[in-house]
Amino acid sequence: MPQHLTVGHLLRQLQHLDPDLPIRLAVNPDWPFAHYLGTDVVVGDGMAFIAEDGQEGYLPTSVRNALAWS
């Protein structure tokens, strides 16, 4: 996966998943939390931005392990 993800890369990563699967953002390996994604997409300065919309709780251990954040 490229460091500078594009909309196309993200769509390819998600296209085979259940469309009803909730999405969370894994944040900060030193304090691993799961955050909600906002519903708005804002395009500016040649990039698309999806806002964080609050913290859900700690990132599950299995996800931390998969990200090598343990």
PyMOL Python script that loads the backbone (N, CA, C, O; Angstrom):
from pymol import cmd

cmd.read_pdbstr("""\
ATOM      1  N   MET A   1       0.858  -1.174   0.000  1.00  0.00           N
ATOM      2  CA  MET A   1       0.000   0.000   0.000  1.00  0.00           C
ATOM      3  C   MET A   1       0.903   1.234   0.000  1.00  0.00           C
ATOM      4  O   MET A   1       1.818   1.337   0.816  1.00  0.00           O
ATOM      5  N   PRO A   2       0.647   2.150  -0.898  1.00  0.00           N
ATOM      6  CA  PRO A   2       1.472   3.358  -0.950  1.00  0.00           C
ATOM      7  C   PRO A   2       1.256   4.241   0.276  1.00  0.00           C
ATOM      8  O   PRO A   2       0.190   4.217   0.892  1.00  0.00           O
ATOM      9  N   GLN A   3       2.273   5.013   0.617  1.00  0.00           N
ATOM     10  CA  GLN A   3       2.147   5.924   1.762  1.00  0.00           C
ATOM     11  C   GLN A   3       1.111   7.003   1.483  1.00  0.00           C
ATOM     12  O   GLN A   3       0.368   7.400   2.380  1.00  0.00           O
ATOM     13  N   HIS A   4       1.061   7.470   0.262  1.00  0.00           N
ATOM     14  CA  HIS A   4       0.105   8.514  -0.111  1.00  0.00           C
ATOM     15  C   HIS A   4      -1.065   7.853  -0.821  1.00  0.00           C
ATOM     16  O   HIS A   4      -1.101   7.788  -2.049  1.00  0.00           O
ATOM     17  N   LEU A   5      -2.005   7.373  -0.055  1.00  0.00           N
ATOM     18  CA  LEU A   5      -3.167   6.645  -0.544  1.00  0.00           C
ATOM     19  C   LEU A   5      -4.041   7.533  -1.416  1.00  0.00           C
ATOM     20  O   LEU A   5      -4.256   8.707  -1.111  1.00  0.00           O
ATOM     21  N   THR A   6      -4.541   6.961  -2.503  1.00  0.00           N
ATOM     22  CA  THR A   6      -5.473   7.684  -3.365  1.00  0.00           C
ATOM     23  C   THR A   6      -6.874   7.109  -3.177  1.00  0.00           C
ATOM     24  O   THR A   6      -7.040   6.042  -2.586  1.00  0.00           O
ATOM     25  N   VAL A   7      -7.868   7.812  -3.676  1.00  0.00           N
ATOM     26  CA  VAL A   7      -9.244   7.319  -3.621  1.00  0.00           C
ATOM     27  C   VAL A   7      -9.320   5.958  -4.315  1.00  0.00           C
ATOM     28  O   VAL A   7      -9.977   5.045  -3.815  1.00  0.00           O
ATOM     29  N   GLY A   8      -8.657   5.819  -5.450  1.00  0.00           N
ATOM     30  CA  GLY A   8      -8.662   4.547  -6.180  1.00  0.00           C
ATOM     31  C   GLY A   8      -8.085   3.405  -5.366  1.00  0.00           C
ATOM     32  O   GLY A   8      -8.658   2.316  -5.334  1.00  0.00           O
ATOM     33  N   HIS A   9      -6.949   3.642  -4.703  1.00  0.00           N
ATOM     34  CA  HIS A   9      -6.351   2.604  -3.855  1.00  0.00           C
ATOM     35  C   HIS A   9      -7.310   2.203  -2.736  1.00  0.00           C
ATOM     36  O   HIS A   9      -7.497   1.016  -2.468  1.00  0.00           O
ATOM     37  N   LEU A  10      -7.910   3.185  -2.091  1.00  0.00           N
ATOM     38  CA  LEU A  10      -8.826   2.912  -0.988  1.00  0.00           C
ATOM     39  C   LEU A  10     -10.040   2.126  -1.475  1.00  0.00           C
ATOM     40  O   LEU A  10     -10.462   1.172  -0.822  1.00  0.00           O
ATOM     41  N   LEU A  11     -10.599   2.517  -2.608  1.00  0.00           N
ATOM     42  CA  LEU A  11     -11.754   1.790  -3.155  1.00  0.00           C
ATOM     43  C   LEU A  11     -11.404   0.340  -3.464  1.00  0.00           C
ATOM     44  O   LEU A  11     -12.200  -0.560  -3.192  1.00  0.00           O
ATOM     45  N   ARG A  12     -10.217   0.103  -4.032  1.00  0.00           N
ATOM     46  CA  ARG A  12      -9.804  -1.280  -4.322  1.00  0.00           C
ATOM     47  C   ARG A  12      -9.652  -2.094  -3.036  1.00  0.00           C
ATOM     48  O   ARG A  12      -9.998  -3.275  -3.006  1.00  0.00           O
ATOM     49  N   GLN A  13      -9.140  -1.474  -1.983  1.00  0.00           N
ATOM     50  CA  GLN A  13      -8.982  -2.173  -0.704  1.00  0.00           C
ATOM     51  C   GLN A  13     -10.335  -2.535  -0.089  1.00  0.00           C
ATOM     52  O   GLN A  13     -10.453  -3.564   0.575  1.00  0.00           O
ATOM     53  N   LEU A  14     -11.339  -1.713  -0.300  1.00  0.00           N
ATOM     54  CA  LEU A  14     -12.639  -1.888   0.349  1.00  0.00           C
ATOM     55  C   LEU A  14     -13.670  -2.623  -0.496  1.00  0.00           C
ATOM     56  O   LEU A  14     -14.680  -3.073   0.046  1.00  0.00           O
ATOM     57  N   GLN A  15     -13.459  -2.762  -1.798  1.00  0.00           N
ATOM     58  CA  GLN A  15     -14.507  -3.232  -2.704  1.00  0.00           C
ATOM     59  C   GLN A  15     -15.017  -4.632  -2.406  1.00  0.00           C
ATOM     60  O   GLN A  15     -16.155  -4.943  -2.758  1.00  0.00           O
ATOM     61  N   HIS A  16     -14.230  -5.485  -1.778  1.00  0.00           N
ATOM     62  CA  HIS A  16     -14.661  -6.857  -1.514  1.00  0.00           C
ATOM     63  C   HIS A  16     -15.231  -7.048  -0.109  1.00  0.00           C
ATOM     64  O   HIS A  16     -15.610  -8.161   0.255  1.00  0.00           O
ATOM     65  N   LEU A  17     -15.294  -5.992   0.670  1.00  0.00           N
ATOM     66  CA  LEU A  17     -15.814  -6.088   2.033  1.00  0.00           C
ATOM     67  C   LEU A  17     -17.333  -5.954   2.051  1.00  0.00           C
ATOM     68  O   LEU A  17     -17.935  -5.404   1.129  1.00  0.00           O
ATOM     69  N   ASP A  18     -17.932  -6.464   3.107  1.00  0.00           N
ATOM     70  CA  ASP A  18     -19.370  -6.323   3.325  1.00  0.00           C
ATOM     71  C   ASP A  18     -19.690  -4.830   3.421  1.00  0.00           C
ATOM     72  O   ASP A  18     -19.099  -4.138   4.250  1.00  0.00           O
ATOM     73  N   PRO A  19     -20.609  -4.312   2.597  1.00  0.00           N
ATOM     74  CA  PRO A  19     -20.902  -2.883   2.637  1.00  0.00           C
ATOM     75  C   PRO A  19     -21.524  -2.417   3.952  1.00  0.00           C
ATOM     76  O   PRO A  19     -21.576  -1.214   4.208  1.00  0.00           O
ATOM     77  N   ASP A  20     -21.997  -3.339   4.789  1.00  0.00           N
ATOM     78  CA  ASP A  20     -22.566  -2.970   6.089  1.00  0.00           C
ATOM     79  C   ASP A  20     -21.544  -3.049   7.219  1.00  0.00           C
ATOM     80  O   ASP A  20     -21.886  -2.806   8.376  1.00  0.00           O
ATOM     81  N   LEU A  21     -20.296  -3.385   6.900  1.00  0.00           N
ATOM     82  CA  LEU A  21     -19.244  -3.495   7.903  1.00  0.00           C
ATOM     83  C   LEU A  21     -18.881  -2.105   8.424  1.00  0.00           C
ATOM     84  O   LEU A  21     -18.550  -1.227   7.627  1.00  0.00           O
ATOM     85  N   PRO A  22     -18.936  -1.879   9.758  1.00  0.00           N
ATOM     86  CA  PRO A  22     -18.561  -0.566  10.294  1.00  0.00           C
ATOM     87  C   PRO A  22     -17.079  -0.275  10.021  1.00  0.00           C
ATOM     88  O   PRO A  22     -16.260  -1.191   9.950  1.00  0.00           O
ATOM     89  N   ILE A  23     -16.755   0.989   9.874  1.00  0.00           N
ATOM     90  CA  ILE A  23     -15.375   1.410   9.635  1.00  0.00           C
ATOM     91  C   ILE A  23     -14.894   2.220  10.832  1.00  0.00           C
ATOM     92  O   ILE A  23     -15.605   3.085  11.344  1.00  0.00           O
ATOM     93  N   ARG A  24     -13.676   1.924  11.265  1.00  0.00           N
ATOM     94  CA  ARG A  24     -13.022   2.700  12.313  1.00  0.00           C
ATOM     95  C   ARG A  24     -11.625   3.052  11.827  1.00  0.00           C
ATOM     96  O   ARG A  24     -11.074   2.371  10.962  1.00  0.00           O
ATOM     97  N   LEU A  25     -11.065   4.095  12.370  1.00  0.00           N
ATOM     98  CA  LEU A  25      -9.720   4.525  12.048  1.00  0.00           C
ATOM     99  C   LEU A  25      -8.812   4.147  13.212  1.00  0.00           C
ATOM    100  O   LEU A  25      -9.070   4.532  14.353  1.00  0.00           O
ATOM    101  N   ALA A  26      -7.750   3.395  12.931  1.00  0.00           N
ATOM    102  CA  ALA A  26      -6.773   3.033  13.960  1.00  0.00           C
ATOM    103  C   ALA A  26      -5.803   4.203  14.106  1.00  0.00           C
ATOM    104  O   ALA A  26      -5.212   4.654  13.125  1.00  0.00           O
ATOM    105  N   VAL A  27      -5.644   4.692  15.340  1.00  0.00           N
ATOM    106  CA  VAL A  27      -4.870   5.912  15.562  1.00  0.00           C
ATOM    107  C   VAL A  27      -3.780   5.681  16.601  1.00  0.00           C
ATOM    108  O   VAL A  27      -4.013   5.040  17.626  1.00  0.00           O
ATOM    109  N   ASN A  28      -2.594   6.206  16.331  1.00  0.00           N
ATOM    110  CA  ASN A  28      -1.493   6.343  17.269  1.00  0.00           C
ATOM    111  C   ASN A  28      -1.034   5.035  17.903  1.00  0.00           C
ATOM    112  O   ASN A  28      -1.667   4.552  18.842  1.00  0.00           O
ATOM    113  N   PRO A  29       0.063   4.450  17.405  1.00  0.00           N
ATOM    114  CA  PRO A  29       0.542   3.188  17.969  1.00  0.00           C
ATOM    115  C   PRO A  29       0.965   3.266  19.438  1.00  0.00           C
ATOM    116  O   PRO A  29       0.973   2.240  20.119  1.00  0.00           O
ATOM    117  N   ASP A  30       1.316   4.449  19.945  1.00  0.00           N
ATOM    118  CA  ASP A  30       1.701   4.568  21.354  1.00  0.00           C
ATOM    119  C   ASP A  30       0.493   4.552  22.288  1.00  0.00           C
ATOM    120  O   ASP A  30       0.607   4.111  23.431  1.00  0.00           O
ATOM    121  N   TRP A  31      -0.655   5.023  21.822  1.00  0.00           N
ATOM    122  CA  TRP A  31      -1.927   4.985  22.547  1.00  0.00           C
ATOM    123  C   TRP A  31      -2.977   4.492  21.564  1.00  0.00           C
ATOM    124  O   TRP A  31      -3.756   5.286  21.037  1.00  0.00           O
ATOM    125  N   PRO A  32      -3.004   3.165  21.308  1.00  0.00           N
ATOM    126  CA  PRO A  32      -3.833   2.636  20.219  1.00  0.00           C
ATOM    127  C   PRO A  32      -5.332   2.702  20.509  1.00  0.00           C
ATOM    128  O   PRO A  32      -5.858   1.944  21.324  1.00  0.00           O
ATOM    129  N   PHE A  33      -5.994   3.611  19.835  1.00  0.00           N
ATOM    130  CA  PHE A  33      -7.436   3.779  19.959  1.00  0.00           C
ATOM    131  C   PHE A  33      -8.099   3.621  18.599  1.00  0.00           C
ATOM    132  O   PHE A  33      -7.468   3.793  17.557  1.00  0.00           O
ATOM    133  N   ALA A  34      -9.384   3.290  18.633  1.00  0.00           N
ATOM    134  CA  ALA A  34     -10.212   3.252  17.431  1.00  0.00           C
ATOM    135  C   ALA A  34     -11.062   4.516  17.419  1.00  0.00           C
ATOM    136  O   ALA A  34     -11.643   4.886  18.439  1.00  0.00           O
ATOM    137  N   HIS A  35     -11.137   5.171  16.280  1.00  0.00           N
ATOM    138  CA  HIS A  35     -11.915   6.392  16.128  1.00  0.00           C
ATOM    139  C   HIS A  35     -12.961   6.204  15.043  1.00  0.00           C
ATOM    140  O   HIS A  35     -12.754   5.458  14.086  1.00  0.00           O
ATOM    141  N   TYR A  36     -14.080   6.885  15.203  1.00  0.00           N
ATOM    142  CA  TYR A  36     -15.117   6.900  14.177  1.00  0.00           C
ATOM    143  C   TYR A  36     -14.678   7.810  13.037  1.00  0.00           C
ATOM    144  O   TYR A  36     -13.960   8.785  13.257  1.00  0.00           O
ATOM    145  N   LEU A  37     -15.107   7.493  11.826  1.00  0.00           N
ATOM    146  CA  LEU A  37     -14.896   8.381  10.691  1.00  0.00           C
ATOM    147  C   LEU A  37     -16.118   9.252  10.523  1.00  0.00           C
ATOM    148  O   LEU A  37     -17.247   8.789  10.690  1.00  0.00           O
ATOM    149  N   GLY A  38     -15.901  10.505  10.196  1.00  0.00           N
ATOM    150  CA  GLY A  38     -17.012  11.402   9.915  1.00  0.00           C
ATOM    151  C   GLY A  38     -17.674  11.028   8.596  1.00  0.00           C
ATOM    152  O   GLY A  38     -17.115  10.265   7.808  1.00  0.00           O
ATOM    153  N   THR A  39     -18.845  11.557   8.364  1.00  0.00           N
ATOM    154  CA  THR A  39     -19.592  11.217   7.152  1.00  0.00           C
ATOM    155  C   THR A  39     -19.310  12.166   5.998  1.00  0.00           C
ATOM    156  O   THR A  39     -19.682  11.872   4.861  1.00  0.00           O
ATOM    157  N   ASP A  40     -18.668  13.289   6.257  1.00  0.00           N
ATOM    158  CA  ASP A  40     -18.385  14.251   5.197  1.00  0.00           C
ATOM    159  C   ASP A  40     -17.021  13.999   4.580  1.00  0.00           C
ATOM    160  O   ASP A  40     -16.058  13.685   5.280  1.00  0.00           O
ATOM    161  N   VAL A  41     -16.948  14.138   3.279  1.00  0.00           N
ATOM    162  CA  VAL A  41     -15.686  14.121   2.551  1.00  0.00           C
ATOM    163  C   VAL A  41     -15.493  15.526   1.993  1.00  0.00           C
ATOM    164  O   VAL A  41     -16.354  16.047   1.283  1.00  0.00           O
ATOM    165  N   VAL A  42     -14.364  16.129   2.319  1.00  0.00           N
ATOM    166  CA  VAL A  42     -14.062  17.484   1.867  1.00  0.00           C
ATOM    167  C   VAL A  42     -12.859  17.412   0.932  1.00  0.00           C
ATOM    168  O   VAL A  42     -11.840  16.811   1.271  1.00  0.00           O
ATOM    169  N   VAL A  43     -12.977  18.019  -0.228  1.00  0.00           N
ATOM    170  CA  VAL A  43     -11.874  18.069  -1.177  1.00  0.00           C
ATOM    171  C   VAL A  43     -11.290  19.470  -1.150  1.00  0.00           C
ATOM    172  O   VAL A  43     -12.000  20.460  -1.323  1.00  0.00           O
ATOM    173  N   GLY A  44      -9.981  19.537  -0.928  1.00  0.00           N
ATOM    174  CA  GLY A  44      -9.294  20.823  -0.898  1.00  0.00           C
ATOM    175  C   GLY A  44      -7.813  20.634  -1.114  1.00  0.00           C
ATOM    176  O   GLY A  44      -7.252  19.622  -0.694  1.00  0.00           O
ATOM    177  N   ASP A  45      -7.178  21.570  -1.748  1.00  0.00           N
ATOM    178  CA  ASP A  45      -5.736  21.520  -2.015  1.00  0.00           C
ATOM    179  C   ASP A  45      -5.328  20.232  -2.721  1.00  0.00           C
ATOM    180  O   ASP A  45      -4.245  19.700  -2.479  1.00  0.00           O
ATOM    181  N   GLY A  46      -6.196  19.736  -3.591  1.00  0.00           N
ATOM    182  CA  GLY A  46      -5.875  18.552  -4.380  1.00  0.00           C
ATOM    183  C   GLY A  46      -5.941  17.241  -3.617  1.00  0.00           C
ATOM    184  O   GLY A  46      -5.389  16.242  -4.077  1.00  0.00           O
ATOM    185  N   MET A  47      -6.598  17.215  -2.464  1.00  0.00           N
ATOM    186  CA  MET A  47      -6.716  15.994  -1.663  1.00  0.00           C
ATOM    187  C   MET A  47      -8.130  15.848  -1.135  1.00  0.00           C
ATOM    188  O   MET A  47      -8.866  16.829  -1.028  1.00  0.00           O
ATOM    189  N   ALA A  48      -8.510  14.615  -0.805  1.00  0.00           N
ATOM    190  CA  ALA A  48      -9.802  14.346  -0.172  1.00  0.00           C
ATOM    191  C   ALA A  48      -9.563  14.103   1.313  1.00  0.00           C
ATOM    192  O   ALA A  48      -8.646  13.370   1.684  1.00  0.00           O
ATOM    193  N   PHE A  49     -10.383  14.714   2.161  1.00  0.00           N
ATOM    194  CA  PHE A  49     -10.248  14.585   3.608  1.00  0.00           C
ATOM    195  C   PHE A  49     -11.528  14.004   4.194  1.00  0.00           C
ATOM    196  O   PHE A  49     -12.631  14.432   3.855  1.00  0.00           O
ATOM    197  N   ILE A  50     -11.366  13.023   5.080  1.00  0.00           N
ATOM    198  CA  ILE A  50     -12.473  12.457   5.843  1.00  0.00           C
ATOM    199  C   ILE A  50     -12.165  12.761   7.300  1.00  0.00           C
ATOM    200  O   ILE A  50     -11.126  12.347   7.815  1.00  0.00           O
ATOM    201  N   ALA A  51     -13.046  13.469   7.956  1.00  0.00           N
ATOM    202  CA  ALA A  51     -12.791  13.897   9.331  1.00  0.00           C
ATOM    203  C   ALA A  51     -12.984  12.752  10.326  1.00  0.00           C
ATOM    204  O   ALA A  51     -13.807  11.861  10.114  1.00  0.00           O
ATOM    205  N   GLU A  52     -12.227  12.791  11.392  1.00  0.00           N
ATOM    206  CA  GLU A  52     -12.409  11.911  12.548  1.00  0.00           C
ATOM    207  C   GLU A  52     -13.633  12.423  13.295  1.00  0.00           C
ATOM    208  O   GLU A  52     -13.856  13.632  13.364  1.00  0.00           O
ATOM    209  N   ASP A  53     -14.432  11.509  13.858  1.00  0.00           N
ATOM    210  CA  ASP A  53     -15.687  11.919  14.501  1.00  0.00           C
ATOM    211  C   ASP A  53     -15.834  11.331  15.903  1.00  0.00           C
ATOM    212  O   ASP A  53     -16.913  10.874  16.283  1.00  0.00           O
ATOM    213  N   GLY A  54     -14.755  11.346  16.658  1.00  0.00           N
ATOM    214  CA  GLY A  54     -14.817  10.884  18.043  1.00  0.00           C
ATOM    215  C   GLY A  54     -14.148   9.536  18.250  1.00  0.00           C
ATOM    216  O   GLY A  54     -13.973   8.754  17.315  1.00  0.00           O
ATOM    217  N   GLN A  55     -13.786   9.290  19.476  1.00  0.00           N
ATOM    218  CA  GLN A  55     -13.083   8.066  19.860  1.00  0.00           C
ATOM    219  C   GLN A  55     -14.070   7.013  20.321  1.00  0.00           C
ATOM    220  O   GLN A  55     -14.969   7.295  21.113  1.00  0.00           O
ATOM    221  N   GLU A  56     -13.896   5.783  19.817  1.00  0.00           N
ATOM    222  CA  GLU A  56     -14.753   4.677  20.239  1.00  0.00           C
ATOM    223  C   GLU A  56     -14.195   3.987  21.473  1.00  0.00           C
ATOM    224  O   GLU A  56     -14.946   3.693  22.403  1.00  0.00           O
ATOM    225  N   GLY A  57     -12.922   3.727  21.499  1.00  0.00           N
ATOM    226  CA  GLY A  57     -12.302   3.023  22.615  1.00  0.00           C
ATOM    227  C   GLY A  57     -10.953   2.481  22.183  1.00  0.00           C
ATOM    228  O   GLY A  57     -10.428   2.852  21.133  1.00  0.00           O
ATOM    229  N   TYR A  58     -10.394   1.596  23.005  1.00  0.00           N
ATOM    230  CA  TYR A  58      -9.097   1.019  22.683  1.00  0.00           C
ATOM    231  C   TYR A  58      -9.175   0.157  21.434  1.00  0.00           C
ATOM    232  O   TYR A  58     -10.186  -0.496  21.176  1.00  0.00           O
ATOM    233  N   LEU A  59      -8.107   0.163  20.671  1.00  0.00           N
ATOM    234  CA  LEU A  59      -7.997  -0.672  19.486  1.00  0.00           C
ATOM    235  C   LEU A  59      -7.872  -2.125  19.932  1.00  0.00           C
ATOM    236  O   LEU A  59      -7.074  -2.415  20.824  1.00  0.00           O
ATOM    237  N   PRO A  60      -8.636  -3.053  19.339  1.00  0.00           N
ATOM    238  CA  PRO A  60      -8.548  -4.457  19.746  1.00  0.00           C
ATOM    239  C   PRO A  60      -7.119  -4.995  19.588  1.00  0.00           C
ATOM    240  O   PRO A  60      -6.400  -4.603  18.669  1.00  0.00           O
ATOM    241  N   THR A  61      -6.722  -5.885  20.479  1.00  0.00           N
ATOM    242  CA  THR A  61      -5.384  -6.466  20.457  1.00  0.00           C
ATOM    243  C   THR A  61      -5.078  -7.110  19.114  1.00  0.00           C
ATOM    244  O   THR A  61      -3.962  -6.982  18.610  1.00  0.00           O
ATOM    245  N   SER A  62      -6.048  -7.799  18.527  1.00  0.00           N
ATOM    246  CA  SER A  62      -5.810  -8.457  17.235  1.00  0.00           C
ATOM    247  C   SER A  62      -5.457  -7.442  16.148  1.00  0.00           C
ATOM    248  O   SER A  62      -4.642  -7.733  15.272  1.00  0.00           O
ATOM    249  N   VAL A  63      -6.057  -6.266  16.197  1.00  0.00           N
ATOM    250  CA  VAL A  63      -5.760  -5.218  15.214  1.00  0.00           C
ATOM    251  C   VAL A  63      -4.384  -4.623  15.494  1.00  0.00           C
ATOM    252  O   VAL A  63      -3.611  -4.393  14.563  1.00  0.00           O
ATOM    253  N   ARG A  64      -4.070  -4.370  16.760  1.00  0.00           N
ATOM    254  CA  ARG A  64      -2.727  -3.869  17.112  1.00  0.00           C
ATOM    255  C   ARG A  64      -1.659  -4.839  16.638  1.00  0.00           C
ATOM    256  O   ARG A  64      -0.627  -4.421  16.111  1.00  0.00           O
ATOM    257  N   ASN A  65      -1.900  -6.137  16.822  1.00  0.00           N
ATOM    258  CA  ASN A  65      -0.936  -7.144  16.372  1.00  0.00           C
ATOM    259  C   ASN A  65      -0.788  -7.126  14.854  1.00  0.00           C
ATOM    260  O   ASN A  65       0.330  -7.194  14.342  1.00  0.00           O
ATOM    261  N   ALA A  66      -1.910  -7.034  14.125  1.00  0.00           N
ATOM    262  CA  ALA A  66      -1.868  -7.013  12.660  1.00  0.00           C
ATOM    263  C   ALA A  66      -1.117  -5.785  12.139  1.00  0.00           C
ATOM    264  O   ALA A  66      -0.474  -5.847  11.092  1.00  0.00           O
ATOM    265  N   LEU A  67      -1.201  -4.676  12.869  1.00  0.00           N
ATOM    266  CA  LEU A  67      -0.502  -3.450  12.485  1.00  0.00           C
ATOM    267  C   LEU A  67       0.920  -3.390  13.044  1.00  0.00           C
ATOM    268  O   LEU A  67       1.645  -2.426  12.798  1.00  0.00           O
ATOM    269  N   ALA A  68       1.316  -4.413  13.789  1.00  0.00           N
ATOM    270  CA  ALA A  68       2.623  -4.468  14.454  1.00  0.00           C
ATOM    271  C   ALA A  68       2.795  -3.290  15.412  1.00  0.00           C
ATOM    272  O   ALA A  68       3.875  -2.706  15.504  1.00  0.00           O
ATOM    273  N   TRP A  69       1.705  -2.942  16.132  1.00  0.00           N
ATOM    274  CA  TRP A  69       1.727  -1.867  17.121  1.00  0.00           C
ATOM    275  C   TRP A  69       1.779  -2.413  18.547  1.00  0.00           C
ATOM    276  O   TRP A  69       1.543  -1.666  19.497  1.00  0.00           O
ATOM    277  N   SER A  70       2.082  -3.692  18.712  1.00  0.00           N
ATOM    278  CA  SER A  70       2.099  -4.292  20.053  1.00  0.00           C
ATOM    279  C   SER A  70       3.497  -4.300  20.608  1.00  0.00           C
ATOM    280  O   SER A  70       3.714  -4.766  21.727  1.00  0.00           O
TER     281      SER A  70
END
""", "prot")
cmd.dss("prot")
cmd.show_as("cartoon", "prot")
cmd.util.cbc("prot")
cmd.orient("prot")
